[in-house]
Amino acid sequence: MRRITGLIISLIIIICFTGCNRRTEMIEVSSPDFPNLRRLTACEFDCDKNRKYYSWDSPYELLSCCIEKKGTSIIVRTIRENEGKTHIFNADYGYFVGVNIGEFDGWVRFYPYNSICFDLESTPVVNENCLGFIKISNRKGYLVTEDFRSMSKSECIGHLLELSGDYESGTFKWETIAETDCPLAFTYDEETESVYISTCTSIIMIDKNNTVKIIKETEIPYEILTNSMIKIGNSLFCGSCTGIYEYRADSDEELWYPFDFEKDFR
């Protein structure tokens, strides 16, 4: 009897010790728009709860947020009106303009400098929605596009194009180096010279040798309607209007940090 009692007490101590040492995952953030927003706590992702934010009667529907990186810090800010609909890439002999108006229109064109003064025509690059440019230099960069064929994610195709320029002739060439399913957001890692793209079904990496690798199959970025993406250390963060998703490459963990609108957005 004493032995059984001792085992029970030992088991209780172990359980209590484990519970007391269970770490609560949190991330530190800052925001120029919401001073109370300083720390987010991870919890299990709730798809139904997340979707309530986007319902017609949600009081928080107009609180549209995205994330940025400053050093190794995560910055949360509001999305400005018409942000993300027009993108510009300045090159040596002209500039590229990309437009993204969803299902209504989208394209990328090249405009020579002083085109109005010299009555110069623009040149079409691609008739796809422009998600943005990654500028490495005036003669090198990347372009992420979305072939918006319908409202269905299964029919949406994304492309990553690489820019190369010839200084002598003043010509530029965009070459498709990767095709993905529906792209949501992307980021560039200068250390490894790799592009990361969050899609509706996965997170993809394209390295400097243009090798494409799926590093995580997940639909959480799609469920939260990811609108921004950053990389800090070995973690990828996807920003949305409802919170921040983190993928830890070292441990293959997915973490969800929802916003507490009543507390953080007052």
C-alpha positions as protocol buffer text, in pm:
chain_id: "A"
residue {
  index: 1
  type: MET
  ca { x: 0 y: 0 z: 0 }
}
residue {
  index: 2
  type: ARG
  ca { x: 277 y: 243 z: 88 }
}
residue {
  index: 3
  type: ARG
  ca { x: 448 y: 164 z: -238 }
}
residue {
  index: 4
  type: ILE
  ca { x: 132 y: 237 z: -439 }
}
residue {
  index: 5
  type: THR
  ca { x: 75 y: 559 z: -245 }
}
residue {
  index: 6
  type: GLY
  ca { x: 432 y: 666 z: -310 }
}
residue {
  index: 7
  type: LEU
  ca { x: 396 y: 601 z: -682 }
}
residue {
  index: 8
  type: ILE
  ca { x: 76 y: 804 z: -695 }
}
residue {
  index: 9
  type: ILE
  ca { x: 240 y: 1098 z: -516 }
}
residue {
  index: 10
  type: SER
  ca { x: 541 y: 1080 z: -747 }
}
residue {
  index: 11
  type: LEU
  ca { x: 313 y: 1077 z: -1049 }
}
residue {
  index: 12
  type: ILE
  ca { x: 125 y: 1383 z: -924 }
}
residue {
  index: 13
  type: ILE
  ca { x: 453 y: 1568 z: -865 }
}
residue {
  index: 14
  type: ILE
  ca { x: 573 y: 1485 z: -1217 }
}
residue {
  index: 15
  type: ILE
  ca { x: 245 y: 1601 z: -1371 }
}
residue {
  index: 16
  type: CYS
  ca { x: 249 y: 1925 z: -1173 }
}
residue {
  index: 17
  type: PHE
  ca { x: 615 y: 1988 z: -1253 }
}
residue {
  index: 18
  type: THR
  ca { x: 555 y: 1930 z: -1623 }
}
residue {
  index: 19
  type: GLY
  ca { x: 252 y: 2157 z: -1622 }
}
residue {
  index: 20
  type: CYS
  ca { x: 436 y: 2435 z: -1443 }
}
residue {
  index: 21
  type: ASN
  ca { x: 722 y: 2420 z: -1691 }
}
residue {
  index: 22
  type: ARG
  ca { x: 507 y: 2407 z: -2002 }
}
residue {
  index: 23
  type: ARG
  ca { x: 609 y: 2712 z: -2202 }
}
residue {
  index: 24
  type: THR
  ca { x: 352 y: 2949 z: -2342 }
}
residue {
  index: 25
  type: GLU
  ca { x: 463 y: 3060 z: -2686 }
}
residue {
  index: 26
  type: MET
  ca { x: 456 y: 3436 z: -2741 }
}
residue {
  index: 27
  type: ILE
  ca { x: 602 y: 3686 z: -2984 }
}
residue {
  index: 28
  type: GLU
  ca { x: 689 y: 4050 z: -2928 }
}
residue {
  index: 29
  type: VAL
  ca { x: 551 y: 4299 z: -3180 }
}
residue {
  index: 30
  type: SER
  ca { x: 519 y: 4675 z: -3210 }
}
residue {
  index: 31
  type: SER
  ca { x: 280 y: 4898 z: -3398 }
}
residue {
  index: 32
  type: PRO
  ca { x: 282 y: 5267 z: -3492 }
}
residue {
  index: 33
  type: ASP
  ca { x: -96 y: 5250 z: -3528 }
}
residue {
  index: 34
  type: PHE
  ca { x: -192 y: 5047 z: -3219 }
}
residue {
  index: 35
  type: PRO
  ca { x: 22 y: 5135 z: -2911 }
}
residue {
  index: 36
  type: ASN
  ca { x: -139 y: 4863 z: -2697 }
}
residue {
  index: 37
  type: LEU
  ca { x: -32 y: 4591 z: -2940 }
}
residue {
  index: 38
  type: ARG
  ca { x: 295 y: 4461 z: -2792 }
}
residue {
  index: 39
  type: ARG
  ca { x: 273 y: 4086 z: -2742 }
}
residue {
  index: 40
  type: LEU
  ca { x: 78 y: 3802 z: -2903 }
}
residue {
  index: 41
  type: THR
  ca { x: 15 y: 3462 z: -2746 }
}
residue {
  index: 42
  type: ALA
  ca { x: -7 y: 3143 z: -2949 }
}
residue {
  index: 43
  type: CYS
  ca { x: -315 y: 2923 z: -2941 }
}
residue {
  index: 44
  type: GLU
  ca { x: -472 y: 2649 z: -3149 }
}
residue {
  index: 45
  type: PHE
  ca { x: -598 y: 2776 z: -3483 }
}
residue {
  index: 46
  type: ASP
  ca { x: -978 y: 2796 z: -3496 }
}
residue {
  index: 47
  type: CYS
  ca { x: -1098 y: 2821 z: -3855 }
}
residue {
  index: 48
  type: ASP
  ca { x: -1460 y: 2908 z: -3766 }
}
residue {
  index: 49
  type: LYS
  ca { x: -1357 y: 3178 z: -3520 }
}
residue {
  index: 50
  type: ASN
  ca { x: -1115 y: 3324 z: -3773 }
}
residue {
  index: 51
  type: ARG
  ca { x: -1384 y: 3345 z: -4040 }
}
residue {
  index: 52
  type: LYS
  ca { x: -1614 y: 3544 z: -3812 }
}
residue {
  index: 53
  type: TYR
  ca { x: -1384 y: 3843 z: -3854 }
}
residue {
  index: 54
  type: TYR
  ca { x: -1469 y: 3858 z: -4225 }
}
residue {
  index: 55
  type: SER
  ca { x: -1846 y: 3822 z: -4175 }
}
residue {
  index: 56
  type: TRP
  ca { x: -2072 y: 4111 z: -4277 }
}
residue {
  index: 57
  type: ASP
  ca { x: -2167 y: 4191 z: -3915 }
}
residue {
  index: 58
  type: SER
  ca { x: -1813 y: 4188 z: -3774 }
}
residue {
  index: 59
  type: PRO
  ca { x: -1730 y: 4513 z: -3587 }
}
residue {
  index: 60
  type: TYR
  ca { x: -1362 y: 4468 z: -3674 }
}
residue {
  index: 61
  type: GLU
  ca { x: -1388 y: 4424 z: -4051 }
}
residue {
  index: 62
  type: LEU
  ca { x: -1230 y: 4763 z: -4122 }
}
residue {
  index: 63
  type: LEU
  ca { x: -923 y: 4691 z: -3906 }
}
residue {
  index: 64
  type: SER
  ca { x: -703 y: 4570 z: -4192 }
}
residue {
  index: 65
  type: CYS
  ca { x: -347 y: 4493 z: -4082 }
}
residue {
  index: 66
  type: CYS
  ca { x: -26 y: 4361 z: -4233 }
}
residue {
  index: 67
  type: ILE
  ca { x: 326 y: 4297 z: -4103 }
}
residue {
  index: 68
  type: GLU
  ca { x: 671 y: 4434 z: -4186 }
}
residue {
  index: 69
  type: LYS
  ca { x: 1024 y: 4364 z: -4062 }
}
residue {
  index: 70
  type: LYS
  ca { x: 1251 y: 4619 z: -3902 }
}
residue {
  index: 71
  type: GLY
  ca { x: 1581 y: 4455 z: -3811 }
}
residue {
  index: 72
  type: THR
  ca { x: 1465 y: 4148 z: -3622 }
}
residue {
  index: 73
  type: SER
  ca { x: 1140 y: 4306 z: -3503 }
}
residue {
  index: 74
  type: ILE
  ca { x: 787 y: 4246 z: -3626 }
}
residue {
  index: 75
  type: ILE
  ca { x: 591 y: 4562 z: -3706 }
}
residue {
  index: 76
  type: VAL
  ca { x: 211 y: 4554 z: -3734 }
}
residue {
  index: 77
  type: ARG
  ca { x: 47 y: 4839 z: -3922 }
}
residue {
  index: 78
  type: THR
  ca { x: -278 y: 4921 z: -4095 }
}
residue {
  index: 79
  type: ILE
  ca { x: -310 y: 4869 z: -4468 }
}
residue {
  index: 80
  type: ARG
  ca { x: -338 y: 5199 z: -4648 }
}
residue {
  index: 81
  type: GLU
  ca { x: -613 y: 5269 z: -4899 }
}
residue {
  index: 82
  type: ASN
  ca { x: -538 y: 5123 z: -5244 }
}
residue {
  index: 83
  type: GLU
  ca { x: -215 y: 4968 z: -5111 }
}
residue {
  index: 84
  type: GLY
  ca { x: -97 y: 4672 z: -5315 }
}
residue {
  index: 85
  type: LYS
  ca { x: -285 y: 4768 z: -5629 }
}
residue {
  index: 86
  type: THR
  ca { x: 8 y: 4941 z: -5802 }
}
residue {
  index: 87
  type: HIS
  ca { x: 380 y: 4850 z: -5793 }
}
residue {
  index: 88
  type: ILE
  ca { x: 683 y: 5023 z: -5951 }
}
residue {
  index: 89
  type: PHE
  ca { x: 1031 y: 4892 z: -6029 }
}
residue {
  index: 90
  type: ASN
  ca { x: 1288 y: 5151 z: -6145 }
}
residue {
  index: 91
  type: ALA
  ca { x: 1546 y: 5008 z: -6386 }
}
residue {
  index: 92
  type: ASP
  ca { x: 1835 y: 5162 z: -6583 }
}
residue {
  index: 93
  type: TYR
  ca { x: 1650 y: 5274 z: -6893 }
}
residue {
  index: 94
  type: GLY
  ca { x: 1297 y: 5294 z: -6768 }
}
residue {
  index: 95
  type: TYR
  ca { x: 1057 y: 5155 z: -6513 }
}
residue {
  index: 96
  type: PHE
  ca { x: 809 y: 4871 z: -6477 }
}
residue {
  index: 97
  type: VAL
  ca { x: 456 y: 4932 z: -6354 }
}
residue {
  index: 98
  type: GLY
  ca { x: 245 y: 4648 z: -6220 }
}
residue {
  index: 99
  type: VAL
  ca { x: -128 y: 4666 z: -6152 }
}
residue {
  index: 100
  type: ASN
  ca { x: -350 y: 4436 z: -5948 }
}
residue {
  index: 101
  type: ILE
  ca { x: -723 y: 4505 z: -5929 }
}
residue {
  index: 102
  type: GLY
  ca { x: -829 y: 4148 z: -5859 }
}
residue {
  index: 103
  type: GLU
  ca { x: -1064 y: 3995 z: -6113 }
}
residue {
  index: 104
  type: PHE
  ca { x: -1119 y: 4333 z: -6281 }
}
residue {
  index: 105
  type: ASP
  ca { x: -771 y: 4388 z: -6428 }
}
residue {
  index: 106
  type: GLY
  ca { x: -402 y: 4320 z: -6386 }
}
residue {
  index: 107
  type: TRP
  ca { x: -85 y: 4362 z: -6592 }
}
residue {
  index: 108
  type: VAL
  ca { x: 285 y: 4464 z: -6600 }
}
residue {
  index: 109
  type: ARG
  ca { x: 427 y: 4711 z: -6854 }
}
residue {
  index: 110
  type: PHE
  ca { x: 764 y: 4877 z: -6922 }
}
residue {
  index: 111
  type: TYR
  ca { x: 779 y: 5256 z: -6964 }
}
residue {
  index: 112
  type: PRO
  ca { x: 1092 y: 5435 z: -7095 }
}
residue {
  index: 113
  type: TYR
  ca { x: 1199 y: 5736 z: -6892 }
}
residue {
  index: 114
  type: ASN
  ca { x: 1064 y: 6068 z: -7026 }
}
residue {
  index: 115
  type: SER
  ca { x: 812 y: 5873 z: -7232 }
}
residue {
  index: 116
  type: ILE
  ca { x: 566 y: 6163 z: -7230 }
}
residue {
  index: 117
  type: CYS
  ca { x: 824 y: 6417 z: -7354 }
}
residue {
  index: 118
  type: PHE
  ca { x: 943 y: 6197 z: -7639 }
}
residue {
  index: 119
  type: ASP
  ca { x: 605 y: 6037 z: -7713 }
}
residue {
  index: 120
  type: LEU
  ca { x: 738 y: 5688 z: -7641 }
}
residue {
  index: 121
  type: GLU
  ca { x: 511 y: 5385 z: -7612 }
}
residue {
  index: 122
  type: SER
  ca { x: 500 y: 5145 z: -7318 }
}
residue {
  index: 123
  type: THR
  ca { x: 573 y: 4776 z: -7372 }
}
residue {
  index: 124
  type: PRO
  ca { x: 359 y: 4495 z: -7225 }
}
residue {
  index: 125
  type: VAL
  ca { x: 549 y: 4245 z: -7011 }
}
residue {
  index: 126
  type: VAL
  ca { x: 273 y: 4014 z: -6890 }
}
residue {
  index: 127
  type: ASN
  ca { x: -105 y: 4030 z: -6870 }
}
residue {
  index: 128
  type: GLU
  ca { x: -132 y: 3893 z: -6517 }
}
residue {
  index: 129
  type: ASN
  ca { x: -205 y: 4053 z: -6183 }
}
residue {
  index: 130
  type: CYS
  ca { x: 108 y: 4196 z: -6024 }
}
residue {
  index: 131
  type: LEU
  ca { x: 165 y: 4102 z: -5660 }
}
residue {
  index: 132
  type: GLY
  ca { x: 490 y: 4297 z: -5642 }
}
residue {
  index: 133
  type: PHE
  ca { x: 858 y: 4326 z: -5731 }
}
residue {
  index: 134
  type: ILE
  ca { x: 1176 y: 4228 z: -5549 }
}
residue {
  index: 135
  type: LYS
  ca { x: 1453 y: 4468 z: -5649 }
}
residue {
  index: 136
  type: ILE
  ca { x: 1809 y: 4339 z: -5626 }
}
residue {
  index: 137
  type: SER
  ca { x: 1961 y: 4608 z: -5848 }
}
residue {
  index: 138
  type: ASN
  ca { x: 1863 y: 4824 z: -6146 }
}
residue {
  index: 139
  type: ARG
  ca { x: 1927 y: 4526 z: -6371 }
}
residue {
  index: 140
  type: LYS
  ca { x: 1821 y: 4234 z: -6155 }
}
residue {
  index: 141
  type: GLY
  ca { x: 1507 y: 4150 z: -5965 }
}
residue {
  index: 142
  type: TYR
  ca { x: 1201 y: 3931 z: -5935 }
}
residue {
  index: 143
  type: LEU
  ca { x: 834 y: 3969 z: -6016 }
}
residue {
  index: 144
  type: VAL
  ca { x: 547 y: 3773 z: -5861 }
}
residue {
  index: 145
  type: THR
  ca { x: 227 y: 3752 z: -6064 }
}
residue {
  index: 146
  type: GLU
  ca { x: -111 y: 3587 z: -6035 }
}
residue {
  index: 147
  type: ASP
  ca { x: -310 y: 3459 z: -6330 }
}
residue {
  index: 148
  type: PHE
  ca { x: -652 y: 3551 z: -6196 }
}
residue {
  index: 149
  type: ARG
  ca { x: -873 y: 3326 z: -6408 }
}
residue {
  index: 150
  type: SER
  ca { x: -1162 y: 3297 z: -6161 }
}
residue {
  index: 151
  type: MET
  ca { x: -1257 y: 3334 z: -5796 }
}
residue {
  index: 152
  type: SER
  ca { x: -1168 y: 2967 z: -5739 }
}
residue {
  index: 153
  type: LYS
  ca { x: -829 y: 2907 z: -5580 }
}
residue {
  index: 154
  type: SER
  ca { x: -798 y: 2578 z: -5771 }
}
residue {
  index: 155
  type: GLU
  ca { x: -793 y: 2769 z: -6101 }
}
residue {
  index: 156
  type: CYS
  ca { x: -547 y: 3037 z: -5990 }
}
residue {
  index: 157
  type: ILE
  ca { x: -184 y: 3011 z: -6102 }
}
residue {
  index: 158
  type: GLY
  ca { x: 113 y: 3209 z: -5976 }
}
residue {
  index: 159
  type: HIS
  ca { x: 443 y: 3283 z: -6149 }
}
residue {
  index: 160
  type: LEU
  ca { x: 784 y: 3398 z: -6031 }
}
residue {
  index: 161
  type: LEU
  ca { x: 974 y: 3584 z: -6304 }
}
residue {
  index: 162
  type: GLU
  ca { x: 1339 y: 3685 z: -6294 }
}
residue {
  index: 163
  type: LEU
  ca { x: 1463 y: 4006 z: -6456 }
}
residue {
  index: 164
  type: SER
  ca { x: 1790 y: 4022 z: -6643 }
}
residue {
  index: 165
  type: GLY
  ca { x: 1915 y: 4334 z: -6818 }
}
residue {
  index: 166
  type: ASP
  ca { x: 2173 y: 4402 z: -7084 }
}
residue {
  index: 167
  type: TYR
  ca { x: 2345 y: 4735 z: -7014 }
}
residue {
  index: 168
  type: GLU
  ca { x: 2497 y: 4774 z: -7362 }
}
residue {
  index: 169
  type: SER
  ca { x: 2174 y: 4736 z: -7556 }
}
residue {
  index: 170
  type: GLY
  ca { x: 1946 y: 4875 z: -7288 }
}
residue {
  index: 171
  type: THR
  ca { x: 1711 y: 4578 z: -7311 }
}
residue {
  index: 172
  type: PHE
  ca { x: 1542 y: 4380 z: -7035 }
}
residue {
  index: 173
  type: LYS
  ca { x: 1408 y: 4029 z: -7022 }
}
residue {
  index: 174
  type: TRP
  ca { x: 1166 y: 3869 z: -6777 }
}
residue {
  index: 175
  type: GLU
  ca { x: 1190 y: 3491 z: -6760 }
}
residue {
  index: 176
  type: THR
  ca { x: 948 y: 3265 z: -6570 }
}
residue {
  index: 177
  type: ILE
  ca { x: 1149 y: 3050 z: -6330 }
}
residue {
  index: 178
  type: ALA
  ca { x: 870 y: 2901 z: -6117 }
}
residue {
  index: 179
  type: GLU
  ca { x: 498 y: 2828 z: -6129 }
}
residue {
  index: 180
  type: THR
  ca { x: 287 y: 2789 z: -5817 }
}
residue {
  index: 181
  type: ASP
  ca { x: -72 y: 2751 z: -5714 }
}
residue {
  index: 182
  type: CYS
  ca { x: -254 y: 3066 z: -5600 }
}
residue {
  index: 183
  type: PRO
  ca { x: 10 y: 3298 z: -5442 }
}
residue {
  index: 184
  type: LEU
  ca { x: -81 y: 3502 z: -5134 }
}
residue {
  index: 185
  type: ALA
  ca { x: 236 y: 3682 z: -5022 }
}
residue {
  index: 186
  type: PHE
  ca { x: 613 y: 3660 z: -5063 }
}
residue {
  index: 187
  type: THR
  ca { x: 943 y: 3769 z: -4912 }
}
residue {
  index: 188
  type: TYR
  ca { x: 1311 y: 3767 z: -5002 }
}
residue {
  index: 189
  type: ASP
  ca { x: 1596 y: 3642 z: -4785 }
}
residue {
  index: 190
  type: GLU
  ca { x: 1915 y: 3834 z: -4870 }
}
residue {
  index: 191
  type: GLU
  ca { x: 2138 y: 3594 z: -4677 }
}
residue {
  index: 192
  type: THR
  ca { x: 2047 y: 3288 z: -4885 }
}
residue {
  index: 193
  type: GLU
  ca { x: 1929 y: 3485 z: -5191 }
}
residue {
  index: 194
  type: SER
  ca { x: 1603 y: 3289 z: -5185 }
}
residue {
  index: 195
  type: VAL
  ca { x: 1242 y: 3386 z: -5255 }
}
residue {
  index: 196
  type: TYR
  ca { x: 969 y: 3248 z: -5028 }
}
residue {
  index: 197
  type: ILE
  ca { x: 609 y: 3239 z: -5149 }
}
residue {
  index: 198
  type: SER
  ca { x: 306 y: 3156 z: -4939 }
}
residue {
  index: 199
  type: THR
  ca { x: 34 y: 2994 z: -5150 }
}
residue {
  index: 200
  type: CYS
  ca { x: -310 y: 2851 z: -5088 }
}
residue {
  index: 201
  type: THR
  ca { x: -170 y: 2506 z: -5015 }
}
residue {
  index: 202
  type: SER
  ca { x: 195 y: 2546 z: -4912 }
}
residue {
  index: 203
  type: ILE
  ca { x: 502 y: 2757 z: -4846 }
}
residue {
  index: 204
  type: ILE
  ca { x: 754 y: 2744 z: -5131 }
}
residue {
  index: 205
  type: MET
  ca { x: 1119 y: 2839 z: -5151 }
}
residue {
  index: 206
  type: ILE
  ca { x: 1302 y: 2923 z: -5476 }
}
residue {
  index: 207
  type: ASP
  ca { x: 1678 y: 2942 z: -5419 }
}
residue {
  index: 208
  type: LYS
  ca { x: 1943 y: 3136 z: -5611 }
}
residue {
  index: 209
  type: ASN
  ca { x: 1982 y: 2844 z: -5851 }
}
residue {
  index: 210
  type: ASN
  ca { x: 1608 y: 2863 z: -5930 }
}
residue {
  index: 211
  type: THR
  ca { x: 1543 y: 2532 z: -5758 }
}
residue {
  index: 212
  type: VAL
  ca { x: 1185 y: 2510 z: -5631 }
}
residue {
  index: 213
  type: LYS
  ca { x: 1116 y: 2336 z: -5301 }
}
residue {
  index: 214
  type: ILE
  ca { x: 796 y: 2295 z: -5101 }
}
residue {
  index: 215
  type: ILE
  ca { x: 906 y: 2348 z: -4742 }
}
residue {
  index: 216
  type: LYS
  ca { x: 562 y: 2315 z: -4578 }
}
residue {
  index: 217
  type: GLU
  ca { x: 224 y: 2195 z: -4697 }
}
residue {
  index: 218
  type: THR
  ca { x: -35 y: 2401 z: -4510 }
}
residue {
  index: 219
  type: GLU
  ca { x: -364 y: 2580 z: -4574 }
}
residue {
  index: 220
  type: ILE
  ca { x: -358 y: 2805 z: -4266 }
}
residue {
  index: 221
  type: PRO
  ca { x: -208 y: 3101 z: -4462 }
}
residue {
  index: 222
  type: TYR
  ca { x: -502 y: 3071 z: -4703 }
}
residue {
  index: 223
  type: GLU
  ca { x: -759 y: 3046 z: -4423 }
}
residue {
  index: 224
  type: ILE
  ca { x: -630 y: 3366 z: -4261 }
}
residue {
  index: 225
  type: LEU
  ca { x: -609 y: 3542 z: -4601 }
}
residue {
  index: 226
  type: THR
  ca { x: -238 y: 3617 z: -4572 }
}
residue {
  index: 227
  type: ASN
  ca { x: -146 y: 3960 z: -4708 }
}
residue {
  index: 228
  type: SER
  ca { x: 220 y: 3994 z: -4605 }
}
residue {
  index: 229
  type: MET
  ca { x: 522 y: 3778 z: -4528 }
}
residue {
  index: 230
  type: ILE
  ca { x: 860 y: 3821 z: -4357 }
}
residue {
  index: 231
  type: LYS
  ca { x: 1150 y: 3597 z: -4252 }
}
residue {
  index: 232
  type: ILE
  ca { x: 1331 y: 3636 z: -3921 }
}
residue {
  index: 233
  type: GLY
  ca { x: 1597 y: 3380 z: -3836 }
}
residue {
  index: 234
  type: ASN
  ca { x: 1463 y: 3037 z: -3931 }
}
residue {
  index: 235
  type: SER
  ca { x: 1099 y: 3141 z: -3896 }
}
residue {
  index: 236
  type: LEU
  ca { x: 860 y: 3260 z: -4162 }
}
residue {
  index: 237
  type: PHE
  ca { x: 577 y: 3488 z: -4051 }
}
residue {
  index: 238
  type: CYS
  ca { x: 257 y: 3546 z: -4247 }
}
residue {
  index: 239
  type: GLY
  ca { x: 57 y: 3853 z: -4157 }
}
residue {
  index: 240
  type: SER
  ca { x: -319 y: 3889 z: -4189 }
}
residue {
  index: 241
  type: CYS
  ca { x: -608 y: 4097 z: -4061 }
}
residue {
  index: 242
  type: THR
  ca { x: -681 y: 3844 z: -3785 }
}
residue {
  index: 243
  type: GLY
  ca { x: -334 y: 3758 z: -3656 }
}
residue {
  index: 244
  type: ILE
  ca { x: 12 y: 3624 z: -3739 }
}
residue {
  index: 245
  type: TYR
  ca { x: 107 y: 3274 z: -3851 }
}
residue {
  index: 246
  type: GLU
  ca { x: 457 y: 3142 z: -3785 }
}
residue {
  index: 247
  type: TYR
  ca { x: 631 y: 2846 z: -3945 }
}
residue {
  index: 248
  type: ARG
  ca { x: 948 y: 2728 z: -3771 }
}
residue {
  index: 249
  type: ALA
  ca { x: 1168 y: 2548 z: -4019 }
}
residue {
  index: 250
  type: ASP
  ca { x: 1395 y: 2400 z: -3751 }
}
residue {
  index: 251
  type: SER
  ca { x: 1117 y: 2213 z: -3572 }
}
residue {
  index: 252
  type: ASP
  ca { x: 852 y: 2202 z: -3848 }
}
residue {
  index: 253
  type: GLU
  ca { x: 610 y: 2376 z: -3610 }
}
residue {
  index: 254
  type: GLU
  ca { x: 312 y: 2591 z: -3704 }
}
residue {
  index: 255
  type: LEU
  ca { x: 203 y: 2856 z: -3455 }
}
residue {
  index: 256
  type: TRP
  ca { x: -96 y: 3089 z: -3464 }
}
residue {
  index: 257
  type: TYR
  ca { x: -99 y: 3423 z: -3282 }
}
residue {
  index: 258
  type: PRO
  ca { x: -448 y: 3579 z: -3308 }
}
residue {
  index: 259
  type: PHE
  ca { x: -515 y: 3946 z: -3244 }
}
residue {
  index: 260
  type: ASP
  ca { x: -717 y: 4036 z: -2936 }
}
residue {
  index: 261
  type: PHE
  ca { x: -916 y: 4321 z: -3091 }
}
residue {
  index: 262
  type: GLU
  ca { x: -1086 y: 4434 z: -2771 }
}
residue {
  index: 263
  type: LYS
  ca { x: -757 y: 4458 z: -2581 }
}
residue {
  index: 264
  type: ASP
  ca { x: -493 y: 4544 z: -2845 }
}
residue {
  index: 265
  type: PHE
  ca { x: -686 y: 4768 z: -3085 }
}
residue {
  index: 266
  type: ARG
  ca { x: -845 y: 5018 z: -2848 }
}
